[in-house]
Amino acid sequence: MKKTIPGVCMLVGLLLTLPALANEGSIAFVGATIIDGTDAEPLSDGVMVITDGRIRSVGPRDDVTLPPGAEVVDASGKFIMPGLINAHGHVGATVGLQGNADYSTSNLLRQLRLYARYGVTTINSLGGDEVEGFALRNAQFSPILDRARIFVAGSVVVGDSRGDIRAAVNRNADMGADFIKVRIDDNLGAGEKMSQRLFETLVEQAHARRLPVAVHLYYLEDAKFMLETNADLIAHSVRDVPVDQQFVDEVLARDVCYIPTLTREVSTYVYESVPDFFSDPYFLKEVEPAIIEQLSAPERMSTVANSQAAQTYKAQLPTAMANVGALYEAGVRIAMGTDTGPPARFQGYFEHMEMQMMVEAGMSPIDAIRASTGVAADCMGQGDIGTLEPGNWGDFSILTEDPTRDIANTHSIESVWIAGNPVPGVQ
């Protein structure tokens, strides 16, 4: 959806800095197995044609006629899947291990390009979004795009009165937010929950402005309450106790999406020692050595090991994973999300880790892919991304190994395409 915000000059400037049209005419990708992000089974020896940034046609080789003059890319023996969609991430002010360091267009573009090089082509940025993020969102509906897409929620809504809450919702809505984001947990007892009365006011005001509400939560009790208020998106796992049948039935009845963010939990405690992924070439290809050095410092690891909050999240992770498995088996719509963006939650890499953890929780590899593509797009209310169907944007990755056999094969991405344009720097 295209939206407007103050700052037309900024938007014009962004458009002028985008690269020249990279996919003039049509490009046909021929011979790959196409995993389209829908409920369909993978299509062997498929053809996908991109024209002016969007998918023109897709199907078996014998059924697709190539447009005259189309550029042909031989993808025989390879695998094409939609670009990954993070339904709960952040594109914000982080630089290295510093938060609140630099909210600027250049820093946002750095992050969006990093996500893209890992095959994450869309991020639903749920909180901390400012005017520059809105402008980048507005500039992305173009066939010359070659970085990840961003959708925005503006500021996380807080307030001490119903008037404060309504005003905060309206400020985000007036800027053109895609979601309203709110936190309703107590940060493991370290803070005070938003009252039920204020939360009800928030949902009422957001819906009056025709915006969905994404809810940061922790406790099953709060998850049940948010469903009663008709809030729209569960943005984190229930982690305190196993979900019960009442909750499962209510989620299904209301068709609410559930975003596990399992790697968010991992990020709270994993630096108590040197993580295994510090030796993973797929991680090392993008991380700065100085960040690994800082996270591996003995004093920092000791602080994490002795953090009560970190150890609580660590202890509750098995509950979170069991809840993902139970909800998946019940047929609840699960969308991939990581809460990446804050320091030490590594954008791009953690999305692949999240998919692996979803499979470990009980999902099949192909359903983890669907949760990270078509289902995630649907949960965000975005109809022209997430699946490789005619009319959608040509956002996809080409892989050398089959991710439906082993989800770890998502690491075999050899190229990423956004609006039919190759993403620079994919290794």
N, C-alpha and C positions, 0 to 999 in steps of 0.2 A: 504494500500500500504506500502511495506517495503522500507525504505530509509536508507542511510548511512550518517554518519557525522564523523568528527574527534572525536577521543576519544574512540577507540575500547576497551581499557582496562576498561573504565567506564562501557560500555555496558556488557562486560563479567562479571564484578563484580555484576551488577544488576541481571543478569541471575542466578548467583550462589546463590544470596540471596533469590530468589523466593522459595516458599514452595514446598515440594514434591508433585508429581502428586496426585491430590485429587479425580479425577474422572476416575480412571483406569477402563477400560471396558465401560459398558453402564449404564445409569440411565434412568429410565422411570417414568415420572410423569403422574399419572393416575387419571381420574375422574373429573378434573377441567373444568370450562368454560374457554376456551382459546381465548383471545383477541390478535390477531396475528400482529397488527400494519399495516395491509393492508386494502384495502377497503372491505374485507370480513366481514360479520357479526360474532359476537362471536360464538364459537363452543362449545356447551354443551357436557358434558361427554366426553371430549377429552383426547387424549394421546399424549405426546411429549417425544421422546427418544433422549437423548444426548449421543454421543459417541466421546471420545477424544476431548471434548470441543465444538463440533459442533452439530447442530441439525441433527439427522439422519432421523427422520420421525416424522410427526405430522398429526393427523386426528381423526376421530371418533373412539371410543374404539373398535368397531367391525371390523374396517378396518386396524388396526395397529397390526402387529405381533411383539411381544417383542423379542429382541435378546436373545439367550440362556445365562443364567447367569446374566441377567440384574438386577441391584438393582431397586426395585420398591418403589416409594414414593406415598403413597395414598393422593391425593389432592382433594378428593371428597368434593363437596360443596364449594370449594374455586375458586379463579380466578387467572389466569396466564396472565400477560401482559409483553410485551418486556421491558427491562430496558429503563429508560428515557434517552433521549439524549438532552443535552444542546448545541444548535447550536451556541450560543455565550455566553461563560463564560470565566473565567480566572483562571489559576492555577499558582500562582506566589509567591511573596515574603511576602505576608501578614501574620502577626502573631497577633492574637487578633485584636485590633483596630489600629495597626501599619502597614502602608504600607512600602514597600522597606526595610523590616526588615531582611528577611532570604530566599534568593533564593537558596535552597539546595535540594538535592535528598530526604532527610528525611522530609523536610517541604512539598515538593510536594506530597510525598506519604501520609502524614497525611491528606492533602486535598482530594486526590483521594479516600482514604478510607472513609472519611467523606461523600463525594458525594455518594459513593457506599452504605453506610448504609441507605441512604434515597432513594435508588432505582435508582439513577442517575448513569448509568453505562458507559456513554461516555460524555466527555466534549470537545468541540471545543474551545481551548484556543486561543483567538484572540488578541494576543499582549502581549509583555513583556516576551516572552519565550526565555530561554537561553539553553545552551548545555545540562544541566541536564534534562530539559523537553523533548528535542529531544531524548535523550537516553532512557527515560521512554517510549516514543512513540515507539521507535524501539524494545523495549523489550516486548511489549504487545501482539504480534502475537503468542500466546502460549496457549496450553490447561491447563497450571498450573496457569493461571492468576486468582487472586481473589480480585483485586481492579479495580477501574474505569479506563477506557481507556482515553487517552488524544491524541488529535491532536493539532498541533502547527502552529503558524504563524510567530514566531520569533519576531523581533522588529517591532513596528509600524513605517511605512515608513514616514520619513520627509526629507526635503532638500530644499535648496534655489536655486538650478539650476537643469536643466535636467540631467546633469552629476551626481549630488548628488543623485537624485532620482533613476537613473538607477543603481548606485553603491549599494544603500541600498536594492533595490529589489534583486540584484544579490547576496548580502551577505546572505539574507534569503534563496534564492533559493539554493545556494551552500550548506547551512546547511541541506537542505531537508525539507523546510517548506511545509505545506499542503495548506496554504492560504497566500496571501499578505493582510495585514490590513492597512487601511489608514483612517484618519479623514479629513473630508472636511467641517465641520461646524466651527463657530467662537466662540463656547463656550458662547453663549448668548451675543455676542458682546465684550467679554473680550479678544479675540484673533483675529488673522487674518486668514482668510480662505486660504487653499492651492489654488493657482491660477488654472484656468481651463487648462492652458497650461501644468503645471506640472502634474496635475491629468491625463491628456491625455497621457503624457509620461509614467507615472506609469502604467496605464492599458496596454499600448502597450508593455512595458518591461515585465510585469508580464505574459502576454499572450505569449510573445516570449519564456518565460521560462516555459510555459505550466502550469501556476498557476492561480487559480481563485482569484478575488479581492473582499474582504469584506469591505464594506464602512460604516463608522460611519458618520451619518448625522442627521440633525434635521429639515431642511426646505424642503418643497415640491419642491421649485425651484432647490435645489441641487439634490434631488432624481430624478427629470426629467433629469438633466444633466448627472448623473451617468448612467442612462439608455442609453442615446445617445452615451456614450463612450463604451458601451458594458461591463461595470463592472458587476460583477456576483452575489453579495449577498448584500441585504439591511439589515444592521446589527442592525438598530434601527428603531423605529417608526418615521413616519412623524408626527410632533407635533405642528407645527405652525398654520396650517390651514387644513380644511377638504380636503381630496384627491378629485381630479376632475376626470371626465370621461376620459380625455386625459391620465392622469397618469395610471388609471386602465387599459385602453386599451393597453398602452405601456408595462406595467408589464406582462399582459397576453400574448401579442404578443412575448415578449422575454423570457417568462417562468422563470422570476426571482423570487427567494424566498424572503420572507419578514419576518424578525424576530422582533417581537414587543418590547421585553425587557421592559414590563410594570412595573415590580418590580424594575427596575433601577430607574424609576421616583419616585416610592414610597420611595425608600431608601434616596432620597435627602431631603425629608421633614418630613417623618413619625416620626422622633425623636424630633419633636417640642413638643411632649407630650409623654406619655408612651403608646406605641403601644398595641393594643389588643393582638397581638401574643406573647407578653411577658408573658401571662398567659396560653398559649397553651402548653399542655404537649408534643405535637409532636415537638415543638420548644425547650422546656426546656430540653428534653432528651439529647441534644448535646451541648448546649451553656454553656459557663463558666459563673457562677454567677457574677464574677467581670466585665464582659463585659456589662451585664444588668445594673449593678450598675453605670458604667461609662456613659452609654447612657441615663440613667435616672437622671443624675445630673442636677439640675435646671439651672445652668449656661450654660451647653451644650444645653439643650432644648431651652433656650432663644436665644442662638446664631443661632440655626436652624430657629426658629420662625422669627427672624429678618434678615435672609438671603434673599436678593432679588432673587438670583438664585434659591434657594429652593422653594420660593413661586411662581416663574415663572413656574418651572417644575410642581408644584402642580396644578396650574391653567390650564396648558396645558394637564394634564393627561386625562380629559374627551375627548379632541380632539383626542388624541392618541388612546383611546379605541374605539371611534366612527369610526376611520379609520380602525382599525382591523375588526370591524363588517362589514364595507362596502366592504373591500377587500375580506373577507371571503365569503360574499354573492355573490361577483362577480366571485368567483372561483380561486382567487390567492392562490398560495401555501404559506402557513404560517407555519413557523417552530418555535418551542418553543426555546426561549433563554432568559437569565436573566441579563447578564453582571455581574453575581456574581463573587466574588473573592476579589475585593477591600474591605477595612474595612467596616463593618456593612451591607454588602450585603451577607447574610448568605447562604453559599453553602449548597445545599441539600434542605433546608427548602424553600428557595425562589422559587425553581423550582416547588414545589407543589402550592405555592401561585400564581405563574405565570399562571399555568393551570386553577386555579379557576378564575383568572381575565380574561383569554381568554374566558371562558364560560360566565362570566358576560358581556363581550363585544359582545356576540352573537353566539359564537361557541357552537356546541353540545358537551356533554362530550366525546363521542367517537371520534369526530373529533379533540378535544383537545388532546386526547391520541395519535391519529395518527400523529398530528403535533409534538408531543413530542417523536415519535418513528420512524416509517417508513418514514414520510415526512422529518423529520429532517435529517435522514441518507442520504436520496436522495439529499437533498439540500447541504449536505457536500460532496457528491460524494463518499460515502462509501457504498459499495454494499453487505457487509456481516455482517451488524449489523442492528438493528432497526425493523426487522420483524422476526417472529417465523416461518421461512420457512426452508426446508431442505438445508443444506450447510452453513447456517449462524451460527455465534457464538451463543452459548447457554447463552445469557445474558437476564435475565428476573427476575421478582418479582412474588411472590405468595402472594395474598391478601385474607383477610377473608370477605371483603364486595365488592359489585359490583361497580366499578368506572364508568361504563357506565350509571348507574342510577343517581349517584351523584358524581361529580368529587372530592368532599371532601373525598370520600372513598379511594382515593389513600393513605390516612394516615393509612389505615389498612394493610399496608405491614407487613407480618410476617417473610418473608425470602427473600433474594436477592441472585441471582446466576449469576456468571460471568464465561464464558467458562465452564459452568456446575459445578463450584465450589461454595460452600456456602460462602458468605461474612461474615467474623467474626464480632460479636458484634451488629448485627441487633437486635433492641429491639422491 
